[in-house]
Amino acid sequence: MFLENSLENDLPEAMNFYRPLGLAEIVADKRKINKILRLASFSPDFSYEKKMDKKGRIYFDRYKYLGSGFGVNVHGYRRLRTNKDGQQVEKHVVMDWGIFALGKEDNCVQNSFIDTDDAQLMYCFTEDSMSSNSFEFRINNLLELTDKYKDLDSQSDVEGFEQAIRSINMAMLMVSGTVLLPVEKSDDDDFLNMIDEQLRRELANLTKQGDQQAELALRQMSIERELELAGRLATEDVFSIFEGYFLNLAERSGIFSILADILDVDLLTNEATSEEIFRLSVMVADTKTTVYINKKDLVGEPSIGMRLTGTGLLQGVINF
């Protein structure tokens, strides 16, 4: 269960997350979309299935690539039934469908927990092990996740299970983006920023261990940064001040605004619609991730070393 149709239809056009993967126009054409969903159901590239339930149903998540690293997913069940000729045939029932996009690399994470919104979509709140950045993403492999929860007997078991999550794969579906020039920096600036970031990470780790002195030092560092930024914003352009940011626009949404450095560029094609999609490997405030954006929605020509700003949905899977 990825982006459910009912949820997607409630979003404004500016937040249509079918657009980044080149599917915004085809979703309204029942004949074309049903053809794709049949392919996903009967000829998936990979899938996950639960054990048969008491009614003889086997629930499944099935995934079909429509291009390199992205595609559609169907969620439903299959079971044997007897037809009018007395023969046993397998019936497939598709309950809902959505889209998925994979990151080019996995992220190592820590301090994770799972939460659910009012629409029963699930989000993983976690922390990048390398940068200590906290973020959330919408979970795609819900069937596999809920299957794992069935083996847990208590809330303590659930918390232990979630804390044991160490690897995820995520990518952003960006609805709009702009390519920016890199910030000009001297070698001294790079060195000082590196030292400053190392100190921040060390203080953050000590704070999590209950070190009150580290907590005070981290708070003081944050205040000094805010004062410095406030002074610079009075005379400088915001994009020349911030090297990168990762701003969650609404909790339990997975929607972020980012400013990132472009590390790698791929131009892909949606095989069902022939629309061209940029897949960009980016570094967002020391967290590496992947961005998918429709070529028509990106202002500027992306290249390694340039920067990217825009808004999108962070979605992905928990690796078990």
Buried (B, 14 or more C-beta within 10 A) or exposed (E): BBBBEEBBEEBEEEBBBBBBBBBBEBBEEEEBBEEBBBBBBEEBEEBBBBEBEEEEBBBBBBBBBBBBBBBBBBBBBBBEEEEEEEEEEEEBEBEBBBBBBBBBEBBEBBBBBBEEBEEEBBBBBBBBBEBBBBBBBBBBBBBBBBBEEEEBEEEEEBEEBBEEBBEBBBBBBBBBBBBBEEBEEEEEEEEEEEEEBEEBBBBBEBBBEEBEEBBEBBEEBEEEEEEEBEEBEEEEEEBEEBBBBBEBEEEBBBBBEBBBBBBEBBEBBBBBBEBBBBBBBBBBBBBBBBBBBBBEBBEEEBEEEBBBBBBBBBBBBBBE
